[in-house]
Amino acid sequence: MRARDAGFEVVYQGIRLTPDQIVAAAAAEDVHCVGLSILSGSHMELVPEVLQGLEAAGMGDVPVIVGGIIPTSDAKALVEQGVAAVYTPKDFGLTEIMGGIVDVIRKANELD
């Protein structure tokens, strides 16, 4: 809701989607960013699959942002694999998060 309030067009696809479904939705909607919320603890399995799927679909330049209960070491590994930003429960400033997402999209589109 906060992203919509900040002016983003948000395409919500529901919960428990497969990486292939996420990539297909991102391609169909021609997104500027993919946001994943993973609370199941499966971020180290699912996120790399989404990154690989986006790359295979010719969308490797679309930034991926991940949120959830993610240990610091896993967050670092995800960023090393290509995730643009990781937000955890310690990141609760929604205005700052929205600004961070805008920065990620600008950087991906060389608008800085």
C-alpha distances in whole Angstrom, upper triangle without the diagonal:
4,5,5,6,9,10,10,10,9,11,10,14,14,16,19,20,23,23,25,22,20,22,23,19,19,22,22,19,20,17,18,16,16,13,15,14,17,18,22,24,24,23,26,27,24,23,26,27,23,25,28,27,25,28,30,28,29,26,27,25,22,20,19,16,17,15,17,20,22,25,26,29,27,24,27,29,25,25,29,28,26,22,21,19,19,16,17,17,19,16,14,14,10,12,15,13,11,15,16,14,16,19,19,19,21,23,23,24,27,25,26
4,5,5,6,9,9,11,10,13,13,17,17,18,22,22,25,25,27,24,21,23,25,21,20,23,23,20,21,18,17,16,16,13,15,15,18,19,23,24,25,23,26,28,25,23,26,27,24,25,28,28,25,28,31,29,29,26,26,25,21,19,18,15,16,14,16,19,21,24,25,28,26,23,26,27,24,24,28,27,25,21,19,17,17,15,16,16,17,14,12,11,7,8,11,10,8,11,13,12,13,16,17,17,19,21,22,23,25,23,23
4,5,5,7,5,8,7,11,11,15,16,18,21,21,23,22,24,22,19,20,22,18,17,20,20,17,17,14,13,12,13,11,14,14,18,19,23,24,24,22,25,26,23,21,24,25,22,22,26,25,22,25,28,26,26,22,23,21,18,16,15,13,14,14,16,20,21,24,24,27,25,22,24,26,23,22,26,25,22,19,17,16,16,14,16,17,18,15,14,12,9,9,11,9,7,10,11,9,10,14,14,13,16,18,18,19,21,20,21
4,5,5,5,6,6,10,11,15,16,18,22,21,24,24,25,22,20,21,22,18,17,20,20,16,17,15,14,14,15,13,16,16,20,22,25,27,27,25,28,29,25,24,27,27,23,24,28,26,24,27,29,27,27,23,25,23,19,18,18,16,18,17,20,23,25,28,28,31,28,26,28,29,26,25,29,28,25,22,20,19,20,18,20,20,22,19,17,16,12,12,15,13,10,13,15,13,13,16,17,15,18,21,20,20,23,21,22
4,5,7,9,10,14,15,18,19,21,25,25,28,27,29,26,23,25,26,22,21,24,23,20,21,18,17,17,18,16,19,19,22,24,27,29,29,27,30,31,28,26,30,30,27,27,31,30,27,30,32,30,30,27,28,26,22,21,20,18,20,19,21,24,26,29,29,32,30,27,29,31,28,27,31,30,28,24,22,21,21,19,21,20,22,18,16,14,11,10,14,13,10,13,15,14,13,17,18,17,19,22,22,22,24,22,23
4,6,9,10,14,16,19,21,23,26,25,28,27,28,26,23,24,25,22,20,23,23,19,20,17,15,15,16,15,18,19,22,24,27,29,29,26,29,31,28,25,28,29,26,26,29,28,26,28,31,29,28,25,25,23,20,18,19,17,19,18,21,24,25,28,28,30,29,25,27,29,26,25,28,28,25,22,20,18,19,18,20,20,21,17,16,13,10,8,11,11,7,9,12,11,10,13,15,14,15,18,19,19,21,19,19
4,7,9,13,15,18,20,23,26,25,27,26,27,25,22,23,24,20,19,21,21,17,17,14,13,14,16,16,19,20,24,26,29,30,30,28,30,31,28,26,28,29,25,26,29,28,25,27,30,27,27,23,24,22,19,18,19,17,20,20,23,26,27,30,30,32,30,27,29,31,27,26,29,29,26,23,20,20,21,20,22,23,24,20,19,17,13,12,14,13,10,11,14,12,10,14,15,14,15,18,18,18,20,18,19
4,6,9,12,15,17,20,23,22,24,23,24,21,18,19,20,17,15,17,17,14,14,11,10,10,12,12,15,17,21,23,26,27,27,24,27,28,25,22,25,25,22,22,25,24,21,24,26,24,23,20,21,19,16,15,15,14,17,17,20,24,25,28,28,30,28,25,27,28,24,23,27,26,23,20,17,17,19,18,21,22,23,19,18,17,13,13,15,13,9,11,13,10,9,13,13,11,13,16,16,16,18,17,18
4,7,10,13,15,18,21,20,22,21,22,19,17,17,18,14,13,15,14,11,11,9,10,11,12,12,15,17,21,23,26,27,27,25,27,28,24,22,25,24,21,22,24,22,20,23,25,22,22,19,21,19,15,16,16,16,18,18,21,25,26,29,30,31,29,26,28,29,25,25,28,26,23,21,19,19,20,20,22,23,25,22,21,20,16,16,18,16,13,15,16,13,12,16,16,13,15,18,17,17,20,19,21
4,6,10,12,15,17,16,19,18,19,16,14,15,16,12,11,14,14,10,12,9,10,10,10,10,12,14,17,20,22,24,23,21,24,25,21,20,22,22,18,20,23,21,18,22,23,21,21,18,20,19,15,15,14,14,15,16,18,22,23,27,27,29,26,24,26,27,23,23,26,25,22,19,18,18,18,18,20,21,23,20,19,19,15,16,18,15,12,15,16,13,13,17,16,14,17,19,18,18,22,21,22
4,6,9,12,15,13,16,16,16,13,11,13,13,9,9,12,11,8,10,9,11,10,10,10,12,13,17,19,21,23,22,21,24,23,19,18,21,20,17,18,21,18,17,20,21,19,20,17,19,19,15,15,14,14,16,16,19,22,23,27,28,30,26,24,27,27,23,23,26,24,22,19,19,19,19,19,21,22,25,22,22,22,18,20,21,18,16,19,19,15,16,19,18,16,19,21,19,20,23,23,25
4,6,9,12,11,14,15,15,12,10,13,13,10,11,14,13,11,13,12,14,12,10,10,10,11,14,16,18,21,20,19,22,21,18,17,20,19,16,18,21,19,18,21,22,20,22,19,20,20,17,17,15,14,15,15,16,20,21,25,27,28,25,23,26,26,22,23,26,24,22,19,19,19,19,18,20,21,23,21,21,21,18,20,21,18,16,20,20,16,18,21,19,18,21,23,21,22,26,25,27
4,7,9,8,11,12,13,9,8,11,11,8,10,13,12,11,14,13,15,14,11,11,11,12,14,16,17,20,18,18,21,20,16,16,19,17,14,17,19,17,16,20,21,18,21,18,20,21,17,17,15,15,15,16,17,20,22,26,27,28,25,24,27,26,22,24,26,24,22,20,20,20,20,20,21,22,25,23,23,24,21,23,24,21,20,23,22,19,21,23,21,20,24,25,23,24,27,28,29
4,7,7,11,13,14,11,10,14,14,11,13,16,15,15,18,16,18,16,13,12,11,11,12,14,15,18,17,17,20,19,16,16,20,18,16,19,21,19,19,22,23,21,24,21,23,23,20,20,17,16,15,15,16,19,20,24,26,28,24,23,27,26,23,24,27,25,24,21,22,21,20,19,20,21,24,23,22,24,21,24,25,21,20,24,23,20,23,25,23,22,26,27,25,27,30,30,32
4,6,9,12,13,11,10,14,15,13,15,18,18,17,20,18,20,17,14,12,10,9,9,11,11,14,14,14,17,16,13,14,18,16,15,18,20,18,19,22,23,22,24,22,23,24,21,20,17,16,14,14,13,16,18,22,24,25,22,21,25,24,21,23,26,23,23,20,21,20,19,18,18,19,22,22,21,24,21,24,25,21,21,25,24,21,24,26,24,23,27,28,26,28,31,32,33
4,7,9,12,10,10,13,14,13,15,18,18,19,21,19,21,19,15,14,11,10,9,11,10,13,11,12,15,14,11,13,16,14,13,17,18,17,18,21,21,21,24,22,22,24,21,20,17,17,15,15,14,16,17,21,24,24,21,21,24,23,20,22,25,22,22,20,22,21,19,19,19,20,24,23,23,26,24,27,27,23,24,27,25,23,26,28,25,25,29,29,27,29,32,33,34
4,7,8,6,6,10,11,10,12,15,15,16,18,17,19,17,13,13,10,11,11,13,12,15,13,13,15,13,10,12,14,12,11,14,16,13,15,18,18,17,20,18,19,21,18,18,15,16,15,15,16,18,19,22,25,25,21,21,24,22,19,22,24,21,20,18,20,20,19,20,20,22,25,24,25,27,25,27,27,24,24,27,25,22,25,26,24,23,27,27,25,27,30,31,33
4,5,5,6,9,10,11,12,14,15,17,18,17,20,17,14,14,11,13,12,14,13,15,12,12,14,11,8,10,12,9,9,12,13,11,13,16,15,15,18,17,18,20,18,18,15,16,15,17,17,19,19,22,24,24,20,21,23,21,18,21,22,19,19,18,20,21,20,21,22,24,27,26,27,29,27,29,29,25,25,28,26,23,26,27,24,24,27,27,24,27,30,31,33
4,5,5,6,9,10,11,12,14,15,16,15,17,15,11,12,10,13,12,15,14,15,12,11,12,10,6,8,9,6,5,9,9,7,9,12,12,12,15,14,14,17,15,15,12,14,13,16,16,19,18,21,23,22,18,19,21,18,15,18,19,16,16,14,17,18,18,19,21,23,26,25,26,28,26,28,28,24,24,26,24,21,24,25,21,21,25,24,21,23,27,28,30
4,5,5,6,9,10,11,12,14,15,15,18,16,13,15,13,16,16,19,18,19,15,15,16,13,10,11,12,8,7,10,10,7,9,12,11,10,14,13,14,17,15,16,14,17,17,19,20,23,22,25,26,26,22,22,24,22,19,21,22,18,18,17,20,21,21,23,24,27,29,28,29,31,29,31,30,26,26,28,26,23,25,26,23,22,26,25,22,24,27,29,31
4,5,5,6,9,10,10,12,14,14,17,15,12,13,12,15,15,18,18,19,16,16,18,15,12,13,14,11,9,13,13,10,11,14,14,12,15,14,16,18,16,17,15,17,16,18,20,22,22,26,27,27,23,23,25,23,20,22,24,20,20,18,20,21,21,22,24,26,29,27,28,30,27,29,29,25,25,27,26,22,24,26,23,22,25,26,23,24,28,29,31
4,5,5,6,9,10,11,12,11,14,12,8,10,9,12,13,16,16,18,15,14,16,14,10,10,12,10,7,10,12,9,9,13,13,12,14,12,14,15,13,13,11,13,13,15,17,20,20,23,25,25,21,20,22,21,17,19,21,18,17,15,17,18,18,19,21,23,26,24,25,26,24,26,25,22,21,24,22,19,21,22,19,18,22,22,19,21,24,26,27
4,5,5,6,9,10,10,10,13,11,9,11,11,15,16,19,19,20,17,16,17,15,12,11,12,9,6,9,9,6,6,9,9,8,10,9,11,13,11,12,11,14,15,17,19,22,22,25,26,25,22,21,23,21,17,19,20,17,15,15,16,18,19,21,23,25,28,26,27,28,26,27,27,23,22,24,22,19,21,22,19,17,21,21,18,19,22,24,26
4,5,5,6,9,10,11,14,13,11,14,14,17,18,22,22,23,20,19,20,18,15,15,15,13,10,12,13,9,9,12,11,9,12,11,13,15,13,15,14,17,18,20,22,25,25,28,29,29,26,25,26,25,21,22,24,21,19,18,20,21,22,24,26,28,31,29,30,31,28,29,29,26,24,27,25,21,23,25,21,20,23,23,20,21,25,26,28
4,5,5,6,8,9,12,12,10,12,13,15,17,20,21,23,20,19,21,19,16,15,17,15,11,14,15,11,11,14,14,11,14,12,15,16,13,15,14,16,17,19,21,24,24,28,29,29,26,24,26,25,21,22,24,21,20,18,19,20,21,22,24,26,29,27,27,28,25,26,27,23,22,24,23,19,21,23,20,18,21,22,19,20,24,25,27
4,6,5,6,6,9,8,7,10,12,15,17,21,21,23,20,18,20,19,15,14,15,14,10,12,13,10,8,12,13,10,11,9,11,12,9,11,11,13,15,17,20,23,23,26,27,27,24,22,24,23,19,20,22,19,17,15,16,18,19,20,23,25,28,25,26,26,23,24,24,21,19,21,20,16,18,19,17,15,18,19,15,16,20,21,23
4,6,5,7,10,11,10,14,15,19,20,24,25,26,23,21,22,21,18,16,17,15,12,13,14,10,8,11,11,8,9,8,11,12,10,13,13,16,18,21,24,27,26,29,30,30,27,25,27,25,22,22,24,21,18,18,18,20,22,24,26,29,31,29,29,30,27,27,27,24,23,24,23,19,20,22,19,16,19,20,16,17,20,22,24
4,6,8,12,13,12,15,17,20,22,25,26,27,25,23,25,23,20,19,20,18,15,16,17,14,12,15,15,11,13,11,15,16,13,16,16,19,20,23,25,29,28,32,33,33,29,28,30,28,25,25,27,24,22,21,21,23,24,26,28,30,33,30,31,31,28,28,29,25,24,25,25,21,21,24,21,18,21,22,19,19,23,24,27
4,5,9,11,11,13,15,18,21,24,26,27,25,23,25,24,20,19,21,19,16,17,18,15,13,16,17,13,14,12,15,15,12,14,15,17,19,21,24,27,27,31,31,32,29,27,29,28,24,24,26,24,21,20,20,21,23,24,26,28,30,28,28,28,24,25,26,23,20,22,22,18,18,21,19,16,19,20,17,17,21,21,24
4,7,9,10,14,16,19,22,26,27,28,26,23,25,24,21,19,20,19,15,16,17,15,12,14,15,12,12,9,13,12,9,12,14,16,19,21,24,28,28,31,31,31,28,26,28,27,23,23,25,22,19,18,18,20,22,23,26,29,31,28,28,28,25,25,25,22,20,21,21,17,17,19,16,13,16,17,14,14,17,18,21
4,6,7,10,13,16,19,23,24,25,23,21,23,22,19,17,18,18,14,14,16,14,11,14,16,13,13,9,12,11,8,9,11,13,15,18,21,25,24,27,27,28,25,23,25,24,20,20,22,20,17,16,15,16,18,20,23,25,27,24,24,24,21,21,21,18,16,18,17,13,13,15,13,10,13,15,12,12,16,16,19
4,7,10,13,17,20,23,25,26,24,21,23,23,20,17,18,19,15,14,17,16,12,14,17,14,13,10,11,9,6,7,9,11,15,17,21,24,24,26,26,27,24,22,23,23,19,18,20,19,15,14,12,14,17,18,22,24,25,22,23,22,19,19,19,16,14,15,14,10,10,12,10,7,9,11,9,9,12,13,15
4,6,10,13,16,19,22,22,20,17,19,20,17,14,16,16,12,12,15,14,11,13,16,14,14,10,11,9,6,5,6,7,11,13,17,20,20,23,22,23,21,18,19,20,16,15,18,16,13,11,10,11,13,15,18,21,22,19,20,20,17,17,17,14,12,14,12,8,10,11,8,7,10,11,9,10,14,14,16
4,7,10,13,16,18,19,17,14,16,16,13,11,13,13,9,10,13,12,10,13,15,14,14,11,11,11,7,6,5,6,8,11,14,18,17,21,21,22,19,16,18,18,14,14,17,15,12,10,10,11,12,13,16,19,21,18,19,20,17,18,18,14,14,15,14,10,12,14,11,10,14,14,12,14,17,18,19
4,7,10,13,15,16,15,12,15,16,13,10,13,14,11,12,15,14,13,16,18,17,18,14,14,14,10,9,6,5,6,8,11,14,15,18,18,20,17,15,17,17,14,14,17,16,13,10,10,10,10,10,13,15,17,15,16,17,14,16,16,12,12,14,12,9,12,14,11,12,15,16,14,16,19,20,21
4,6,10,12,12,12,9,12,13,10,8,12,12,9,11,14,14,13,16,18,18,19,16,16,16,13,11,7,6,5,6,8,12,12,16,17,18,15,13,16,16,12,14,17,15,14,10,11,11,10,10,12,14,17,15,16,18,16,18,18,14,14,17,15,12,16,17,14,15,19,19,17,20,23,23,24
4,6,9,10,11,9,13,13,11,10,14,14,13,14,18,17,17,20,22,21,23,20,19,20,17,14,11,9,6,5,6,9,10,14,16,18,14,13,17,17,14,15,18,17,16,13,14,12,10,9,10,11,15,13,14,16,15,18,17,14,15,18,16,14,18,19,17,18,21,22,20,23,25,26,26
4,6,7,7,6,10,11,9,9,13,13,12,15,17,17,18,20,22,22,24,21,20,21,19,16,13,11,7,6,5,7,9,12,15,16,13,12,16,15,13,15,18,17,17,14,15,14,11,11,10,12,15,15,16,19,18,21,20,17,18,21,19,17,21,22,19,21,24,24,23,25,28,29,29
4,6,8,8,12,13,11,12,16,16,16,18,21,21,21,24,26,26,28,25,24,25,22,20,16,14,10,8,5,6,8,12,15,16,13,13,17,17,15,18,20,19,20,17,18,16,13,12,10,11,14,15,16,19,18,22,21,18,20,23,21,20,23,24,22,24,27,27,26,29,31,32,32
4,5,8,11,11,10,12,15,15,16,18,20,20,22,24,25,26,28,26,25,26,24,22,18,16,13,11,8,8,10,13,16,17,14,15,18,17,16,19,21,20,21,18,20,18,15,15,13,14,17,18,19,23,22,25,25,21,23,26,24,23,26,27,25,26,30,29,28,31,33,34,34
4,6,8,9,10,11,14,15,15,17,19,20,21,23,25,26,28,25,24,25,23,21,17,16,12,11,8,7,7,10,13,13,10,12,15,14,13,16,18,17,19,16,19,17,14,14,12,14,16,18,19,23,23,26,25,21,24,26,23,23,26,27,24,26,29,28,27,30,33,34,34
4,6,5,6,8,10,11,12,14,16,17,18,20,21,23,25,23,21,23,21,19,16,15,12,12,10,10,9,12,15,14,11,12,15,14,12,16,17,15,17,15,18,17,14,15,14,16,19,20,22,25,24,27,26,22,24,27,24,22,26,26,23,25,28,27,26,29,31,33,33
4,5,5,5,8,10,10,12,14,15,16,18,20,21,22,20,18,20,18,16,12,12,8,9,8,9,8,10,12,12,8,9,12,11,9,12,14,12,13,11,14,13,11,12,12,15,17,17,20,22,22,24,23,19,21,23,20,19,23,23,20,22,25,24,22,26,28,29,29
4,6,6,7,9,11,11,13,15,16,17,19,21,22,20,18,20,19,17,14,14,11,12,12,12,9,11,12,11,7,9,11,9,7,11,12,10,12,11,15,14,12,15,15,18,19,20,22,25,25,27,25,22,24,25,22,21,25,24,21,23,26,24,23,26,28,30,30
4,6,6,7,9,11,11,13,15,16,17,19,21,19,18,20,19,18,15,15,13,14,14,14,12,14,16,15,11,13,15,12,10,14,14,12,14,13,17,17,15,17,17,20,22,23,25,27,27,29,28,24,26,28,25,23,26,26,23,24,27,26,24,27,29,31,32
4,6,5,6,9,10,11,12,14,15,16,19,17,16,18,17,15,12,13,11,13,13,14,13,15,17,16,13,13,16,13,11,14,15,12,13,12,15,16,14,16,17,19,22,21,23,26,25,27,26,22,23,25,23,21,24,24,21,22,25,24,22,25,27,29,30
4,5,5,6,9,10,11,12,14,15,17,15,13,15,13,12,9,10,8,11,12,14,12,14,15,15,11,11,13,11,8,10,12,9,10,8,12,12,11,14,15,18,20,19,22,24,22,25,23,19,21,22,19,17,21,21,17,18,22,20,18,21,24,26,26
4,5,5,6,8,10,11,12,14,15,14,12,14,14,13,10,12,11,14,15,17,14,16,17,15,12,12,13,10,8,10,11,7,9,9,13,14,14,17,18,21,23,22,25,27,26,27,26,22,23,25,21,20,22,22,18,20,23,21,18,22,24,26,27
4,5,5,6,9,10,10,12,14,13,12,15,14,14,12,14,13,16,17,19,17,19,20,19,15,16,17,14,11,14,14,11,12,12,15,17,16,19,20,23,26,25,27,29,27,29,28,24,25,27,24,21,24,24,20,21,24,23,20,23,25,28,29
4,5,5,6,9,10,10,12,11,10,13,11,11,9,11,11,14,16,18,17,19,20,19,16,15,17,15,12,13,15,11,11,10,13,15,15,17,19,22,24,23,25,26,25,26,25,22,22,24,21,18,21,21,18,18,21,20,17,20,23,25,26
4,5,5,6,9,10,11,9,7,10,9,9,8,11,11,15,17,19,17,19,19,19,15,15,15,13,10,11,12,8,7,8,11,13,14,17,19,23,24,23,25,26,25,26,25,21,22,23,20,17,20,19,16,16,19,17,15,17,20,22,23
4,5,5,6,9,10,10,8,11,12,12,11,14,15,18,20,22,20,22,22,21,18,17,18,15,13,14,14,10,10,11,14,17,18,21,23,26,28,27,29,30,29,30,28,25,25,26,23,21,23,23,19,19,22,20,17,20,22,25,26
4,5,5,6,9,8,8,12,11,13,12,15,16,19,21,23,21,24,24,23,20,20,21,18,15,17,17,13,13,13,16,18,19,22,24,27,29,27,29,31,29,30,29,25,25,27,24,21,23,23,20,19,22,21,18,20,23,25,27
4,5,5,6,5,5,8,8,10,9,13,15,18,21,23,22,24,24,24,20,19,20,18,15,16,16,13,11,12,14,16,18,21,23,26,28,26,28,29,27,28,26,23,23,24,21,18,20,20,17,16,19,18,14,16,19,21,23
4,5,5,5,4,8,9,11,11,15,17,21,23,25,23,25,25,24,21,20,20,18,15,16,15,12,11,12,14,17,19,22,25,29,30,28,30,31,29,30,28,25,25,25,23,20,22,21,18,17,19,18,14,16,19,21,23
4,5,7,8,11,12,14,15,18,20,23,25,28,26,28,28,27,24,23,23,21,18,19,19,15,14,16,18,21,22,25,28,31,33,31,33,34,32,33,32,28,28,29,26,23,25,25,21,20,23,21,18,19,22,25,27
4,5,8,11,11,14,14,18,20,23,25,28,27,29,29,28,25,24,25,23,20,20,21,17,16,17,18,21,23,25,28,31,33,31,33,33,31,32,31,27,27,28,25,22,23,24,20,19,21,21,17,18,21,23,26
4,6,8,9,13,14,18,20,24,26,29,28,30,30,29,26,25,25,23,20,20,20,17,15,16,17,21,23,26,29,32,33,31,33,33,31,31,30,27,26,27,24,21,22,22,19,17,19,18,14,15,18,21,23
4,5,6,9,11,14,17,20,23,26,25,27,27,26,23,22,22,21,18,17,18,15,13,13,14,17,19,22,25,28,30,27,29,29,27,27,26,23,22,23,21,18,18,19,15,14,16,15,11,12,16,18,20
4,6,8,9,13,16,19,22,25,23,25,24,23,21,19,19,18,15,14,14,12,9,11,12,15,18,21,24,27,28,26,28,28,27,27,25,22,22,22,20,17,18,18,14,13,15,14,10,12,15,17,19
4,6,9,13,16,19,23,25,23,25,24,24,22,20,19,19,16,14,15,13,10,11,10,14,17,20,23,27,27,25,27,27,25,25,23,20,20,19,17,15,15,14,11,10,12,10,7,8,11,14,16
4,7,10,13,16,20,23,21,24,23,23,21,18,19,18,15,14,16,14,10,10,9,12,15,18,21,24,25,22,24,24,22,22,21,18,17,17,15,12,13,13,10,8,11,11,7,9,12,14,16
4,7,10,13,17,20,18,21,20,20,18,15,16,16,12,11,13,12,8,7,6,9,11,14,17,21,22,19,21,21,19,19,18,15,14,15,12,9,11,11,7,7,10,9,7,10,12,14,15
4,7,10,13,16,15,18,17,18,15,13,14,14,10,10,12,11,8,5,6,7,9,12,15,18,19,17,19,19,18,19,17,14,14,15,12,10,12,13,9,10,13,12,10,13,16,17,18
4,7,10,13,12,15,15,16,14,11,13,13,10,9,13,12,10,6,6,5,6,8,11,14,16,13,15,16,14,16,14,11,11,13,10,8,11,12,9,10,14,13,12,15,17,18,18
4,7,10,9,12,13,14,11,9,12,12,9,10,13,12,11,7,8,6,5,6,9,12,14,12,14,16,14,17,15,12,13,15,12,11,14,15,12,14,17,17,16,19,21,22,22
4,7,8,11,12,14,12,10,13,14,11,12,16,15,14,11,11,8,6,5,6,8,11,9,11,13,12,15,14,11,13,15,13,12,16,16,14,16,19,19,19,22,24,24,24
4,6,9,11,14,11,10,14,15,12,14,17,17,17,13,14,12,8,7,5,7,10,10,12,15,14,18,16,13,16,18,16,15,19,20,18,20,23,23,22,25,27,28,27
4,7,10,12,10,10,13,14,13,15,18,18,19,15,17,14,10,8,6,7,9,11,13,16,16,20,18,16,19,21,18,18,22,23,21,23,26,25,25,28,30,31,30
4,6,8,6,6,10,11,10,12,14,15,16,13,15,12,8,8,6,9,10,12,14,17,18,21,19,16,19,21,18,18,22,22,19,22,25,24,23,27,28,29,29
4,5,5,6,9,10,11,12,14,15,17,15,16,14,10,11,8,11,11,13,16,19,20,23,21,18,22,23,20,20,24,23,21,24,27,25,25,29,30,31,30
4,5,5,6,9,10,11,12,14,16,14,15,12,9,10,9,12,11,12,16,18,20,22,19,17,21,21,18,19,23,21,20,23,25,23,24,27,28,29,27
4,5,5,6,9,10,11,13,15,14,15,14,11,13,12,15,15,16,20,22,23,25,22,20,24,24,21,21,25,23,21,24,26,24,24,28,29,30,29
4,5,5,6,9,10,10,13,11,14,12,10,12,11,14,15,16,19,21,22,24,22,19,22,23,20,20,23,22,20,22,25,23,23,26,27,29,28
4,5,5,6,9,10,11,9,10,8,6,9,9,13,13,13,16,18,19,21,18,16,19,19,16,16,20,19,16,19,22,20,19,23,24,25,24
4,5,5,6,9,10,9,11,10,9,11,12,16,15,15,19,20,21,23,20,18,21,21,17,18,21,19,17,20,22,19,19,23,23,25,24
4,5,5,6,9,9,12,11,10,14,14,18,18,18,22,23,24,26,23,20,23,23,19,19,22,21,18,21,23,20,20,23,24,26,25
4,5,5,6,6,9,9,8,11,13,17,17,17,20,22,22,23,21,18,20,21,17,16,20,18,15,18,20,18,17,21,22,24,23
4,5,5,4,6,7,8,11,14,17,17,16,20,21,21,22,19,16,18,18,15,14,17,16,13,15,17,15,14,18,19,21,20
4,5,7,9,10,11,15,17,21,21,20,23,24,24,25,22,20,22,22,18,18,20,18,15,18,20,17,16,20,20,23,22
4,6,9,11,12,16,18,21,22,21,24,25,25,26,24,21,22,23,19,18,21,19,16,18,20,17,16,19,20,23,23
4,6,9,11,15,17,21,21,20,23,24,23,24,21,19,20,20,16,15,17,16,12,14,16,13,12,15,17,19,19
4,6,7,11,14,18,18,16,19,20,19,20,18,15,16,17,13,12,15,14,10,12,15,13,12,15,17,19,19
4,7,10,14,17,18,15,18,18,17,18,15,13,14,13,10,9,11,10,7,9,12,10,9,13,14,15,15
4,7,10,14,14,11,14,15,14,15,13,10,12,12,8,8,11,10,8,11,13,12,12,16,17,17,17
4,7,10,11,9,12,14,14,15,13,10,13,14,10,10,14,13,11,14,17,16,16,19,20,21,20
4,7,8,6,9,10,11,13,11,8,11,13,10,10,14,14,13,16,18,18,18,21,22,23,22
4,5,5,8,11,12,15,13,11,14,16,13,14,18,18,17,19,22,21,22,25,26,26,25
4,5,6,10,11,14,13,12,15,17,15,16,20,20,19,22,24,24,25,28,29,29,28
4,6,9,11,14,12,11,15,16,15,16,20,20,19,22,24,24,25,28,29,28,27
4,6,8,10,9,8,11,13,11,13,16,16,16,19,21,21,22,25,26,25,24
4,6,9,8,8,11,13,12,14,16,17,18,20,22,23,24,26,27,26,25
4,6,5,6,9,10,11,12,14,15,17,19,20,21,23,25,25,24,23
4,5,5,6,9,10,10,12,14,15,17,18,20,21,23,24,22,22
4,5,5,6,9,10,11,12,14,16,17,18,20,21,22,20,19
4,5,5,6,9,10,10,12,14,15,16,18,20,20,19,17
4,5,5,6,9,10,11,12,14,15,17,18,20,18,18
4,5,5,6,9,10,11,12,14,15,17,18,16,16
4,5,5,6,9,10,10,12,14,15,16,14,13
4,5,5,6,9,10,10,12,14,15,14,13
4,5,5,6,9,10,11,12,14,13,13
4,5,5,6,9,10,11,12,10,10
4,5,5,6,9,10,10,9,8
4,5,5,6,9,10,10,10
4,5,5,6,8,8,10
4,5,5,6,5,6
4,5,5,6,6
4,6,8,9
4,5,8
4,6
4
